[in-house]
Amino acid sequence: MKLREELYQRLVCHINRKTWWHVLPIDPKAYEKRGKFLASSFAEAEFWGRPLDEPQRVSVVAPLVGDEVTIERKLFGERVSTENLTVKQRFRLDAIMKRKALAKGYDSIVLMSPTKFVRFNRTGRIPRSLELNILRVC
């Protein structure tokens, strides 16, 4: 599914306007390997551990947007993940996705649920629940 340019720009503005929640990774090299993962709410970030006390702001210009299947197809040409991935395999896949996305000119990855992504494309309504992976962390 190709995003219309006006929807894409509205989403970029929304991402840059809102605050994001982050859980510090255990691995000190995680940002370098996989990027920095952020959640759209404190409650969603809690799934990964204790979020930082203060939300963060971001500045993205060229995000790769979609549900899991769409993102993988844009990066690899096909679906490569399965429901049975271990955490270690998921981290390895995230690292590969980061490298591929950067090579294709993206600065971040925005993940939506499949139903919310379809609705976003049809109606332009931005979902409340988003996951964001900033690929270059300073």
C-alpha positions as MATLAB code, in Angstrom:
seq = 'MKLREELYQRLVCHINRKTWWHVLPIDPKAYEKRGKFLASSFAEAEFWGRPLDEPQRVSVVAPLVGDEVTIERKLFGERVSTENLTVKQRFRLDAIMKRKALAKGYDSIVLMSPTKFVRFNRTGRIPRSLELNILRVC';
ca = [
       0.000    0.000    0.000;
       1.418    3.370   -1.011;
       0.807    6.255    1.336;
      -0.503    9.403   -0.218;
       1.941   12.271    0.205;
      -0.478   14.454    2.191;
      -1.159   11.616    4.666;
       2.551   10.967    4.961;
       3.310   14.629    5.742;
       0.457   14.837    8.281;
       1.858   11.774   10.031;
       5.403   13.218   10.053;
       4.073   16.443   11.633;
       2.127   14.414   14.202;
       5.195   12.354   15.115;
       7.331   15.464   15.570;
       4.648   17.253   17.604;
       3.853   14.547   20.144;
       5.820   13.234   23.110;
       7.167    9.692   23.170;
       7.999    7.272   25.968;
      11.215    5.295   26.121;
      12.551    2.391   28.185;
      16.333    2.295   28.512;
      17.774   -0.889   26.995;
      19.920   -3.280   29.017;
      22.533   -3.516   26.249;
      24.606   -0.288   26.132;
      25.148   -0.797   22.381;
      21.447   -1.319   21.591;
      20.994    2.114   19.985;
      23.971    1.510   17.729;
      22.695   -1.934   16.734;
      18.927   -1.488   16.471;
      18.052    2.178   16.977;
      15.977    3.776   19.713;
      12.473    2.409   20.259;
       9.726    4.671   21.554;
       6.069    4.114   22.423;
       3.192    6.551   22.027;
       2.056    6.150   25.644;
       3.536    5.408   29.044;
       1.346    2.291   29.371;
       2.565    0.891   26.033;
       6.190    1.523   26.985;
       5.685   -0.352   30.274;
       5.442   -3.581   28.278;
       9.242   -3.337   27.807;
      10.100   -2.251   31.357;
      10.101    0.945   33.390;
       9.787    3.991   31.098;
      11.803    7.112   31.776;
      10.056    9.692   33.972;
       9.929   12.316   31.244;
       8.606   11.803   27.722;
      10.842   12.695   24.806;
      10.441   14.623   21.577;
      11.791   13.532   18.221;
      12.505   15.023   14.843;
      11.919   12.728   11.893;
      11.924   13.622    8.214;
      11.676   10.372    6.268;
      10.015    7.566    8.230;
       9.143    4.165    6.815;
       5.463    3.746    7.726;
       3.311    0.648    7.864;
       2.243   -2.468    9.663;
       4.767   -5.257   10.219;
       4.083   -6.992    6.900;
       4.246   -3.772    4.853;
       7.489   -2.658    6.494;
       9.160   -6.033    5.919;
       8.005   -6.120    2.292;
       9.429   -2.641    1.664;
      12.751   -3.610    3.216;
      13.141   -7.257    2.144;
      10.619   -7.780   -0.643;
       8.781  -10.371    1.464;
       7.642  -11.199    4.981;
      10.628  -12.494    6.964;
       9.428  -12.624   10.570;
       7.164  -15.164   12.213;
       5.131  -15.253   15.384;
       7.654  -17.694   16.908;
      10.734  -15.436   16.927;
      12.772  -15.498   20.111;
      13.866  -12.201   21.647;
      17.390  -12.777   20.350;
      16.092  -13.439   16.825;
      13.857  -10.336   17.021;
      16.810   -8.166   18.055;
      18.863   -9.587   15.178;
      16.028   -8.853   12.736;
      15.657   -5.319   14.146;
      19.375   -4.720   13.515;
      19.047   -5.909    9.915;
      15.932   -3.772    9.435;
      17.806   -0.738   10.741;
      20.649   -1.221    8.249;
      18.280   -1.826    5.321;
      16.080    1.161    6.181;
      19.061    3.508    6.494;
      20.402    2.241    3.159;
      17.040    3.069    1.555;
      17.059    6.617    2.970;
      14.685    6.266    5.929;
      15.536    7.889    9.264;
      12.944    6.020   11.337;
      10.328    3.280   11.246;
       6.718    3.885   12.338;
       4.767    0.738   13.160;
       0.966    0.557   13.231;
      -1.305   -2.427   13.769;
      -2.593   -3.946   10.502;
      -6.177   -2.735   11.019;
      -5.074    0.763   12.046;
      -2.737    1.002    9.045;
      -5.577    0.103    6.646;
      -7.857    2.633    8.345;
      -5.135    5.294    8.230;
      -4.745    4.764    4.471;
      -8.507    4.855    3.885;
      -9.592    7.671    6.181;
      -6.397    9.547    7.096;
      -7.081    9.057   10.798;
      -3.774    8.730   12.675;
      -3.892    5.899   15.239;
      -3.384    6.729   18.911;
      -1.088    3.725   19.311;
       2.183    3.919   17.377;
       5.643    2.463   17.812;
       8.597    4.493   16.618;
      12.152    3.370   15.980;
      14.630    6.227   15.524;
      17.430    4.723   13.445;
      20.168    7.310   14.091;
      20.599    8.223   17.736;
      22.965   11.046   18.669;
];
